[in-house]
Amino acid sequence: MIKAALESLHIKQLNAGISTGTKHWNGGGTEISSISPVDGSIIGKTNLPTESDYNQVIEAATKAFQHWRQVPAPRRGEIVRLIGNRLREHKDALGRLVSYEMGKSLQEGWGEVQEMIDICDFAVGLSRQLYGLTMHSERPNHRMYEQYHPLGVVGVISAFNFPVAVWSWNAMIAWVCGNTCVWKPSEKAPLSAIACQHIVATVFDEHGIPEGVSCLITGDAVTGKMMAEDSRIPLLSATGSTRMGKAVATTVAERLGRSLLELGGNNAIIITPEADLKLVVPAVVFGAVGTGGQRCTTTRRLIVHEAVYEQVKEVLVKAYGQLSIGNPLEEGVHVGPLIDQHAVSAFSKALEQAAEEGGSLLAGGQTLTGDQYHSGCYVQPAIVEMPAQSAVVQEETFAPILYLLRYKTLDEAIAMQNAVPQGLSSAIFTRNLLEAEQFLSAAGSDCGIANVNIGTSGAEIGGAFGGEKATGGGRESGSDSWKVYMRRQTNTINYGTSLPLAQGIKFEL
């Protein structure tokens, strides 16, 4: 099935992890393998880039920018529209590859490709709406306005959990803004990126766009460090752990570059006595176990009012008992594997720490064995009852562990939610308007995303995506996030015959 999917994508050089468009080649560095967590099979192999490979890509992107920035923005949008159409043609095959390489359910794999299509549609409209402002000058016969220009080469470092979608959030917007892009995907899921590069490069080539507008480097942390240090990349967008983000931010800041960071999340849902439990259960379960708990927006903490605590606990434990765990490409499977055995180890260690800190395991928590699970990457999603102040609850374990916490007042619940280093996504379930508004107020959630009566995951591309505190403060995708990918310029035009100075200053010769 996967072989057929790859063939339908017309990828002739699956191992060619370096690309400047239609020019694809295998790097000269160490060989890496893409191993499916579904069954432990090696899907394909490629090589890390050498310094020469890296420089060849950056030089191509830099050169292409000189041309691409001069293409009218609506024309750039037209190219992105055609990319969206091409992704529609390959949605099934690309979704299957994403699912098999990363381990998320097939529905989520298709959904990730749909996110790419959606952001293409958004970017097409945006290409005719890169608005500036006009303002009145204090000087007679003068006009002032602001306009936005592209930055240059935009670097994108993406994570394994969304091997293609988050890149597209950056690339499609950056392209309509007039930038070129260099993409370093996770070395844990490089083949999905190679497939996307082939699709996109074909569209650019068919319409006479020169090499270098879309570039790919299947590198590792060393490559990421090279990008962070490279002054030829004015903006580096990085998705990953908070630890990685701190290193990127520090390095980029040292050269006075820009960084856009989407880092860790330790997301909570507050359940009040006014909640509709018919909405709560599917939102919490999907939020906690979707993508194997490996979303940055995964629900990791459930803060429940004492009046409904036992009821919520009972229905959730029952729901977890009905989860289907297995091959994510099979219909009806809710939970696939974790990305690798290191993730399984982190899952087990977090549960051990939770037990040491007074936690009580209510459901799941086991590593699954047997022929169906021979890759060693399958676990049973866990629910753990925890004291609110536990250290393990403050951390983000990239695995399906849901901590149950009890509260008495809404002020207490909001304080518990905010009392973690991360600040990405949050939610409250209530039919009480006052509770909802308090949660959304300045004294409420401190996260970049705050939802009412929906879960913490499943963001739409129309809104700006990102979070505060240790999440990095970045914003991608919708709203006015496009401004991150451009430089602002203030212009003043004197259409008179004299030269009055600002603030009434007189200067006479």
N, C-alpha and C positions, 0 to 999 in steps of 0.2 A: 504493500500500500504506500509506504513512504518512498520506495523506489519509483513508483508511478508518479507520485506527487513531484518528486525532483525532476523527473523527465518532462512533466508538463510545464515546469518552470523554465525549461530550455537553458539550463545551466550547464555549460560545456566544461567549465573549469571550477569544479566544486572546491578544489584545494587552493584556488587563487585568492588569498586573503588580502592582497594589496591591489588597489585599483584607483585609477584616476578618471574613470569613466568607462570607455570601451577597452581601455588597456588594463588587462588583468594579469597579475603574475604572483607567483608564490614567493614569499619572503625568504631571505637567506639565513634566517636565524633558527632557533630551536624549533623542532616539530612539536605541535600540540594536536590533541585529538578531541573531537566533539563526541562525548559519550552520552547516549540517551539514558536518563535515569529510569525510563519506563522498563527497559529490559537489559540494560548494561551493555548494549551493542555500541560499537564504534560506528558512527554515522559517516564520518569523514575526517580527514586530517588536513592541516595546513601548517604553515611555519610563521613564526614571529618575524617581525621586520628587523633588518639591520639598520644602522644609522643612515646608510646610503638609501635604503628603501624609504625610510621616513622622510628624508630631505627631498627625495624625488617627488613624493606626494605633496608636501607643503609647497614646494616650488610650483607645481602644476596648479594648485589651488590659488596661489598668489597671482600667478599669471592670468588665470581665468577670470579673476575678480576684475581685472582691468577692462574686460569686455562685458561681463555680466552686469556690472553696475550701470552700464550705459543702456542696457535693454530697458525699454519702458516697463514700469511696474505691471500694468495690465497684461503686457505680453508675457512677463515672467509668470503671472498668475495663470495664463492660458497653458503654459507648459505644466504647471502644477495640476491643473484640471485634467490634463491628459494622463499625468501620472496616476491620479485618482482613478481614472477609467481603467488603466492597465492593472491597477491593484484589484479592481472589481473582477476583472477577468481571471485573476489568479488567486482569488480569496480562498477558495477551497484548498488548493494545494499548499499555499503559503501558511494557512491556518493549521493544516495537518503537520507541517514541518515544525512550526512553533510549538505545537502541543507535544510532539515527539521529542524534540530537542530539549525543551525546558521542563516538561512534565505536567503542565496545566491541562485541564479538561479541554476536549475538542471544542466545546461551545465557547470556552474562554479564548482558545486559539483563534477561532473565527472572529470572535469579538475584538481581539487585538488588531486584526487586519481591518476590521470595520472602523476602529478608532483611527487608523491611518487614512482610510477613505474620508472619514468625517473631517479630519483636520485639513485634508486637501480642499474639501468644499469650503471650509472656513477661510483658508488662505486665499482662495480664488476671490472671494468677496473682499477680503482685506486688501488685495492688490490695488483696488480702486478707492481705498479709504485710508491711506497713510497720511492722515491729516496733520497739518501744523496749525498754528494760531496766528491771528493778526491782532495788533494792539496799537493804541494811539500814542504817537510820539508827543513829547512835551515841546518839541521844536517845530516851528512852522514849515510847511512844505516838505515834511518828512513822513515816510511810511516805515513801520516796523512789522516784522513777521518772523515766525519760527518755521523751520523746515527740518526734515529728518533725512539723513543720508546713511547708506550702508556702512558697516564697520570694516568689512574685509573678510578674512577667513574666520569662520566660526568653528571651533572644535566641539565635538559632542562625544562624551564618554557615557555609555549607557550600561545598565545592569542586566543581569541574566533573567530577572523575573518578568520583565517586559522587553524581550530581546529586539523588538522592532518598533513598537508604538511610541515609546518615549523619544526615540531618535526622530521619528516623524514629527512629533510635536515641535521639536526644535528646527528640523531641516526645512519643512514646508514653509514655516514662518520666515526663517532666515532667508530662504530663496526668494520669496516674493519681495522681501526687503532689499534684495540686491546683493546679498552675501554669497560666498561659496562655503561649502561645508566639508570638514574632515571628520569622519566617524570612526571612533574606536569602540567596537562592541565588546561585551564581556567575552573573555576567552573561554567561558563555560558554555556559550551559545553562539559561536561565530557563524555557523552555516546559515542560520536565518538571516543574518546581516548580509552575507555574501549573496543570498537569493535576492534580497531587496536591492542591493547595488546593481545586480544584473538587470532587474526590471527597470529601475530608474535610469540607468545609463543608456539603455536602449531608447527610451523616450527622448532623452536629451540629444542623442546621436541622430535620431530620425528627423529632428528639427534643426539640425545644423548648429547646435550649441557646442562650443569647444570643450576639449578635455579639461577636467579640473573643477567643474562646478560641483560635482558630487564625487567625493573621494572616500576610500575605505582603508583602514589599517587594522588588521586583526592582531592587536598587540596585547601586552600585559601591563602590570604596574609600572614597569620601566618605561614603556611607551607613553603611558599616562603622565609620568613625570617629565618626559621630554616635551609633551604638549604643554604642560603647566609652565615650564621654563621658557617656552618659545615665544619671543616677542612678536613673531610673525602672526600669532593667533591673538587678536585683540580681545576676543570673548571665548571663554571656555565654559561650556555647560557640562556639569558632571552630576550623575545620579549614582548614589551608592550609600555606603555607611557614613556615619558622622565622622568616624576616624579618618576615612579617606577624604572626606570633604574638608576637614581641617587642614590636611596636608596640601590639598589643591588650593584652598583659599590663601594660605600663607605664601605659597610659592608664586601664585599669580599676582598677589598684592605686592610682592617684593619688586616686580617689574612694572607695577602700576597698571596692570591689565585688569580686565573685568572677569568675574566669575559668576555663574548662575548655578546655584547649588540646590539639589533636591535630595535630601538625606534621610535620616532615620525617622520613623514614626512609632509612637507608643499610644495608639489611639483608643479612646474610651467611648462607651455608650452609657448614658445615664438613663435608668428606668425609674420613672416616678409612679406613684399609686394611680395617677391619671392616665397611664399608658394603655394603649390598645394592644393586648398581648398577641392578637392575631397578626399584627404587623411586626412585633418584636422578634418572634422566633425565626422567621426566614431571614430577616435582616441580620440578626446576630450570628446565626449559623453560617450564612454565606460569607459575612464579613470576617468570621474567625477562621474558616477552613478553606475558603476560595483560594485558588492558586497555592494550595498547601500551606496557607498562612504566610506566604512569601511575598505579599504585597506590602508596599510602604504604608498603605492605608488599611492594612489588616486590623480588625478589631482584636485588641489584646487585653483590654480591661472592661469588665462589665460592672458598673456601679449601680447597685439595686437598693431601692428603699426597703427598709426592714418590714414594712407592711405587706409587700408582695415578694419578698426575697425567697421564701420557701417555695412558693408557687412557680416563680421563674426558674429556680434551680431544678425543680422536678421536671418541667416541660423541656428544658434544655438537655438534661441528662437523657430523657427519653428520645429526643430528636437525634442526639449524637449516636444513640444505639441503632438508628436507622440509616446511618451513613454508609454508602457503598464506596469501598476503597479498592482501587485496582488500576488497570490500564486506562489512562485518560482518553484514549481514542475510542473506547468502547462506549456505546450508548448506555445511559443510566448511571455511569460512574460519577460520584460527587467529588472524590478526592484522589488525586494522582500522587506520584512520588515527590519527595523533596529533591532538590537539584543534585545532591551528591551525598556521600556518606559523612562528609564533614558536617553537613547540615543536620543529619540524623544525630551525630554526636553532640552537637550544640543543643538539640532538642532534649536529649537524655540528661545532659548536665544541668540544664535549666530546671528540669523536674526534680533532680536530686537536690539542687539548691533550694527549691521551693519547699521540699519536704523538711530540710534542715531548718528552715525559717518558720516552721509551723503550718505549712500548707497541707491541705487534705485533698487527695486526688479523688475526684468524683466520677470521671469517665476517661477512658482511653489511656494514652501514655505509653503504649507498648510499641516496640519495633517489630514489624511483621516479618515472618519468615515463611519459607515454603516455595514451591516452584513458581507460583504466580508473582512472588516478591523477591526473586533471586538477585535482583540488582542491589538489594540491601538498602534501598532508599525509601521504603514505605513505612509509615508510622500511623498509629491511631491518634487522631486529634484529641487533645486533652482539655479537660475542664478542671481547674484547681481552685479550691476555696482558700483565700489568703487573707491574713491580716493586712490592713491598708498600708502600713508603714514598712512593709518588707522590702529589702533591697532588690530582690529579683524582679519585683513589679516595676521598679524604676528603669529597668533595662529593656531593650528590644531584642528578643530572640526571634530570629527570622524563621519561625516554625509555627505550627498550629497549636498554640497554647493559649487558652482563655482563662484569665484570672477573675474570679468572682469576689467582689467587695461589697460590703454592706454600709448604708448610710442612714442618717436620721433626718437631716434637713437639706434643702436644696443648696444652701450656701456651703454646707459641708461637702456635698457631692461635687460641686464646681471646684472647690478648693482641692479635693482629691484628684479630680481630672487634671487640673493645671499643675499639680505638684510633681511633674516629671520633667526631665531636660528637654524632651521633644515637644513639638507643637504643630503637627501636621493636620490630622483630621479628628473630628469629634462629632458626637450626635446626642440628642436627647429624644426620648419617646414620652410624649405627654399630649393630652387633649386640652390642657389648661393653657390658655393664651398667656397668662401672666408668667407661668413657668417658662414657656417658650421664649418670650421676650426677654426675660432675665438672663437666660442662657445665651442669647444673641447680643446682649448689651456689652458695653465696654467693661463691665464688671463680671461678665460671663466667661465663655470659653476664650482661651488665649491662642487658639489654633488658627491656622490659615484657612481651614475649612470647618464650618460649623453647620450641622444639619438638624432638622427637626422632622421626626417620624420617618426618616430613612437612615440607613446604616452609614458607616464611615468610608466604605469603598464604593466604587462605581461612579467616579467623577465624570461629568460631561465636558466635552472639549470647548464649549462656549464660555465657560468660566475660567478665570485664571487659576491654575493649579499650583499649590506650594504651601509651605508652612513656615513657622517662626521658630525662634530659639535654636536648638540643636538640629532642627530640620534644615536650616541654612538660609531661610528668607527668600529663596528664589520663587519666581512665578513663570510658568510656562503655559502654552496652549492659548486659551481664549482671552477675552476682554482686551485690555490694552497691553498685554504682554509683549506685543511686537516691538514696543519701544526699547526693550532690553537689547534688541538686535540692531539698533541704529544709534547714530550719534546725532545730537540735537545742535542745530546751528541757528543763532539769532542774526537776522539781517536787517539793516537799516538803509533805506534809499533816500537820498536827498534829490528831490525833483525841482528845487528852487534855484535861484541864482546867487544866493548868499550862503555863508557857512556859519550859522548860529551853533554855539556849543551847548552841551548839556549843562544843567544847573545854572544857566545864565552866565557862565564864565566868559570874560572878555579877554581876547588875545589879539593884539594889534601890532602890525609891523610898520 
